[in-house]
Every structure is written in C-alpha cells, then in structure tokens.
Amino acid sequence: MIPVLGSGQDSTFSIHMKKGDLRIVGRKNIYPTYLADPLGNRNSISSQYMQYSDLDFMDEINEGGPYRGHLVISPAIRMSLFQFRPSKNPNLGIEGEIGVMLPLTLRQKGNDMIGLDGVYYFAISGNPTEWLFLRFSKHHICTHIGDELTSGTVVSVSDVDPARYRAGVNDDFRFCAAVKPLYFTGNSELNILTVYAELGYFDPGSDFLGERQSKPHTYARMNYLAGADVEYYFRGRLKNAGGLFGGVNWSSYQENGFSSNINITGGYLLPQDHFQTRMRIGLQYYNGRSLMNQFYYKKERFVGIYLAFDV
C-alpha cells in the first residue's frame, strides 16, 4: 500500500495508512509532563525565597542576615519526532521524542549568574491503554558554575569546596510509568489525577548518543522519582475561566545517600484546552538537594512563585 501524505493538525505532516497514522515532528506528546517535577521539561520563570541553603555565596547570612533568593529562567523545547496511532483506537500510540531544558539560575539583588544546566533526553514512549503511559529514555544533565563565585577571605563553605571546579555530569537511563487511575470512573471530566514513578540507572560505557558519564560519583548508579498531579478545570458558567492544579514530587539519589527531595506545588491554570499544553501560575515549596546540579551535594529549602508553560 502506498501511503498518502497530508497535513496533520499537530505535526509537520502525516502519513495516512490503512492501519493508522504516522505523524512526523509533532507538537503533542503521548507521555504526560509532570506538574510538580522541579527538573521537568518546561518553559518557566521562577522567583525563589531561600529559607535555608548550604550554598551562600557570601550572602548576608555570613553577617547574621538572610539568604539571597534565586531567579531561575528555564527555556525549553519538547518535540515528538515520530508518532504512530492505530486506526482502531487513535487514543493509543507509540512515539520517539526529544526534550531540552536550560535552567539559568541568577542571584537576586544583582542578578549575577550562579549556575547554568543543560537537561537533555531522547525517549521512546507510548500508551498501550488509555490509562497507562510508559517511557524509556536516555537522560543527560550537564552543569556549569556561573560568574558569581566566592573569592578572597574564606567566609563561606563554598570557598573550600574541593568539588567546586568539577564539571558535574549525570547521565542515566530512565524507566518511567504514569497512570491515570480515575479513568475507570468512565467520566472524562473526573480523569484529573496522574500518578507516576521513575527508576534511573547509570551504566558506565558509551552508546550512539555519546559516552555515558556520572561525575564525580561513578559508583552512585541508582536514583528514584515518584509523584502525583491533579488538574481541575472549572465547569458551568466558569468553564472558560481556567482551573486549578496541584502536585507533589519525591526523588532520591544514591549520590546523596538516598536522602529525600520533596517538591510541593499548586496554583492556577490559565484558560486553555484541557489537559493539553498548560500555562500556569503557581507556588512551590522545595526541600532537598540543590536544584543547581553543579551543587547536588548541597542542601536547600525555599518557597517560590513561578510562571510555567509546559511544552
């Protein structure tokens, strides 16, 4: 059978076949974006008030004052390279996707850059049922210190950190699953809960995407992630007024002795297509290892406000 080329609603073009549609370079992905994952792939700008941090960069805390906050700007892109959906049930499918996010961390009261990360992944994902989503990915984080480094007289724990000049790299394989348990209510408007879990594994070696690295802790091979998200859209007279969201995310890394990292978030969903690309305003509380991956061995706790556009 000869495929027919045509325009796709969410792709550059589609190949229509008897058994389904093959969409090339689409904008809509099968696997859900986690609302509460602090390192999840999204465009966002966040203002963080630091309640505690091992990383003080000569802030006023050294003189009995408060910590300075962080301003984090994260441009990102997520793209479906190819996606096949069967004719019998177009709600199911399999796809290859890529994602890139570049979190840029600035120090408030001056906005000097203190960290820049690169978060990249390539994944094969799909949903064998309408309530279960699976993904296998090659996930890479490289990270760099910015221009706001401490110097001179030692007044900060960062000044004597033996790892501060190392280029931090985390490179692992991730096995991911997400479930929509309220699907079984049979009411699409109640299908608002997503529960997910991931297992990350570092395997030394190389592959077609490059050399796999995990510096400086090559022995720390495991990490775990789990969480849940809720999206509620207003109904009736307020059906065009947007909605509310909330989520909690937990993670743990062997390189941090499997200590827990917790992120809790919630806020307002701007008016938009339900359960699609989401623009939202939210508050968050985070307590765990530094989200600047160069300083993963440092602890921080903060509350923040952000504007995010999920890609």
C-alpha positions in Angstrom: 0.0 0.0 0.0 1.3 3.5 -0.9 1.0 6.0 2.0 -0.7 9.3 1.3 1.0 12.5 2.6 -1.2 15.1 4.2 -1.1 17.9 6.7 -1.5 17.0 10.4 -3.2 19.2 13.0 -0.3 18.9 15.4 2.6 17.9 13.1 4.6 19.0 10.1 3.0 16.2 8.1 1.3 12.9 8.5 1.4 9.6 6.6 -2.1 8.1 6.5 -2.1 4.4 6.2 -4.7 1.6 6.4 -3.7 0.6 9.9 -3.1 4.1 11.4 -1.4 7.4 11.1 2.3 8.1 11.3 2.8 11.7 12.3 6.2 13.3 11.8 7.6 16.2 14.0 4.5 16.7 16.2 3.9 19.2 19.0 1.7 17.0 21.1 3.4 14.2 23.1 1.9 11.0 24.4 3.7 10.8 27.8 2.4 13.4 30.3 4.6 16.2 31.7 4.8 16.1 35.5 3.5 19.3 37.0 5.5 19.0 40.2 8.9 17.8 39.0 11.3 20.7 39.7 13.6 19.5 36.9 10.8 18.6 34.5 10.9 19.9 30.9 9.1 23.2 30.7 9.5 26.9 29.9 9.3 28.8 33.2 10.5 31.8 35.2 10.7 31.3 39.0 11.5 33.6 41.9 12.7 31.6 44.9 13.0 32.8 48.5 15.7 30.8 50.2 14.8 29.7 53.7 18.0 27.6 54.0 20.9 26.8 51.8 24.4 25.3 52.3 25.3 27.4 49.3 25.5 31.0 50.4 27.9 32.7 48.0 28.9 35.3 50.7 25.3 36.3 51.2 24.3 38.4 54.2 23.8 35.2 56.1 27.6 35.4 56.9 26.9 38.6 58.8 23.7 37.5 60.5 21.4 38.5 57.7 19.1 36.5 55.4 20.0 34.4 52.3 19.5 36.0 49.0 16.9 34.5 46.7 17.3 32.9 43.3 15.7 33.9 40.0 15.5 30.9 37.6 14.8 31.2 33.9 14.3 27.9 32.1 13.8 27.9 28.3 12.8 24.5 27.0 11.6 22.6 24.0 9.9 19.2 23.7 9.2 17.6 20.4 7.6 14.4 19.1 9.9 13.1 16.3 7.5 10.5 15.1 4.2 9.1 16.4 2.1 6.2 15.3 -1.5 5.9 16.3 -3.6 2.9 15.2 -6.9 3.4 13.3 -8.8 1.2 15.7 -8.0 3.5 18.6 -6.3 6.8 17.9 -6.0 7.5 21.6 -3.3 4.9 21.8 0.2 5.2 20.2 3.9 5.0 20.3 6.5 7.7 19.6 10.0 8.9 19.7 10.6 12.2 21.4 13.3 14.6 22.5 13.5 17.3 25.1 15.9 20.1 26.1 15.8 22.5 29.0 18.4 25.1 30.0 17.8 26.3 33.6 19.7 29.5 34.2 20.0 30.5 37.9 20.5 34.1 38.8 21.3 35.5 42.3 18.7 38.1 43.3 19.9 41.6 44.2 22.2 41.9 41.2 21.0 39.0 39.0 24.5 37.6 38.6 24.5 34.1 37.1 25.5 31.4 39.6 24.6 28.3 37.6 23.6 27.0 34.1 22.4 23.5 33.5 21.6 21.5 30.3 18.9 18.9 30.7 18.5 16.6 27.6 16.8 13.4 26.8 15.8 11.1 24.0 12.9 8.7 24.7 10.7 6.0 23.2 7.2 6.3 24.8 3.7 5.1 24.3 0.4 4.2 25.9 -0.8 0.6 25.4 -4.0 1.5 27.1 -5.8 4.9 27.7 -4.8 4.9 31.4 -1.2 3.7 31.3 1.8 5.5 29.8 5.3 4.2 29.5 8.6 5.7 28.6 12.3 4.6 28.3 14.8 7.4 27.9 18.4 8.3 27.8 18.7 11.3 30.2 21.6 13.6 30.5 22.3 16.6 32.8 25.5 18.7 32.4 26.0 21.6 34.6 28.3 24.6 35.0 29.1 27.3 37.6 28.2 30.8 36.7 30.2 34.0 37.2 29.2 34.7 40.8 31.9 32.7 42.6 33.2 33.5 46.1 36.8 34.7 46.3 39.2 36.3 48.8 38.8 35.7 52.5 37.2 32.4 53.4 33.7 33.3 54.7 31.6 30.6 53.1 31.6 26.8 53.0 31.7 27.1 49.2 35.1 28.7 49.3 36.8 25.5 50.5 34.6 23.0 48.5 37.1 20.6 46.7 34.5 19.8 44.1 33.6 23.4 43.0 35.7 23.2 39.8 34.4 19.9 38.6 32.0 19.8 35.7 29.1 17.9 37.1 27.5 15.3 34.8 24.7 12.9 35.4 23.9 10.6 32.6 21.5 7.7 33.0 18.8 5.5 31.6 15.3 6.1 32.9 12.3 3.7 33.1 9.1 5.7 33.5 5.4 4.9 34.0 2.4 7.1 34.6 -1.1 6.0 35.4 -4.5 7.8 35.3 -6.4 5.8 38.0 -9.6 7.9 37.7 -10.0 6.8 34.1 -12.1 3.9 35.4 -14.8 6.2 36.6 -15.9 6.4 33.0 -16.2 10.2 33.3 -13.6 12.1 31.3 -14.1 15.2 33.4 -13.1 13.3 36.5 -10.0 11.8 34.9 -7.9 14.5 36.5 -5.3 12.6 38.5 -1.9 11.3 37.3 0.3 9.1 39.4 3.9 8.4 38.2 7.2 6.7 39.1 10.7 6.5 37.5 13.8 4.4 38.0 17.1 5.9 36.9 20.2 3.8 36.4 23.7 4.8 35.5 25.6 2.3 33.3 29.2 3.1 32.5 30.1 2.9 28.9 29.1 4.5 25.6 26.3 4.4 23.0 25.2 6.1 19.8 24.4 9.3 21.9 27.9 9.5 23.3 29.9 8.4 26.4 27.8 7.8 29.5 29.2 9.7 32.5 28.4 10.2 36.1 30.9 12.5 37.8 32.2 12.7 40.3 30.4 9.7 41.8 30.7 6.9 39.3 29.7 4.4 41.9 26.3 6.0 42.5 24.2 4.2 39.9 20.6 4.5 41.2 18.0 7.2 41.6 14.2 7.2 42.1 11.4 9.6 41.4 7.6 9.4 42.1 4.7 11.8 42.4 1.1 12.7 41.7 -0.6 15.6 39.8 -4.2 16.9 39.8 -5.7 19.2 37.3 -9.2 20.6 37.9 -11.0 22.8 35.3 -13.9 25.0 36.2 -17.3 24.0 34.9 -20.7 25.6 34.2 -20.5 29.4 33.9 -16.8 29.4 34.7 -15.8 26.8 32.1 -13.8 29.3 30.2 -12.1 30.6 33.3 -9.3 28.0 33.5 -8.8 25.8 36.5 -6.6 24.8 39.5 -3.7 22.3 39.8 -1.6 20.7 42.5 1.1 18.2 42.8 3.8 16.6 44.9 7.1 15.1 43.7 9.6 13.0 45.6 13.1 11.9 44.5 16.1 10.2 45.9 19.7 9.8 44.6 22.3 7.3 45.6 25.0 10.0 45.3 23.2 11.8 48.1 22.9 8.8 50.3 19.3 8.3 49.2 18.1 11.3 51.2 14.7 12.6 50.2 13.9 15.6 48.0 10.4 17.0 48.2 8.7 19.5 45.9 5.0 20.6 46.5 3.3 22.9 44.2 -0.2 24.3 43.3 -1.8 27.2 41.5 -4.0 28.5 38.7 -4.3 27.1 35.2 -5.0 29.8 32.7 -7.9 29.3 30.2 -6.8 26.8 27.6 -7.5 23.4 26.1 -8.0 20.9 28.9 -5.1 18.6 29.7 -3.0 19.9 26.8 -0.1 22.3 26.8 -0.6 24.2 30.1 0.2 27.8 31.0 0.0 28.2 34.8 0.9 30.4 37.7 2.0 28.5 40.8 3.6 28.5 44.3 6.1 25.8 45.3 7.8 24.6 48.4 11.1 22.6 47.9 13.3 20.9 50.4 16.2 18.7 49.2 19.4 18.8 47.3 20.3 21.9 45.3 18.4 22.2 42.0 21.6 23.6 40.5 23.1 20.3 39.6 26.7 21.6 40.0 25.9 21.7 43.7 23.9 18.5 44.1 25.8 17.8 47.3 24.4 21.0 48.9 21.0 21.2 50.7 18.5 24.0 50.2 14.9 24.8 51.2 12.9 27.5 49.6 9.4 28.8 48.7 8.8 30.2 45.3 6.4 31.7 42.8 6.6 30.9 39.1 5.0 31.2 35.7 5.3 28.0 33.6 4.4 27.0 30.1 4.5 23.2 29.7 5.9 22.1 26.4 
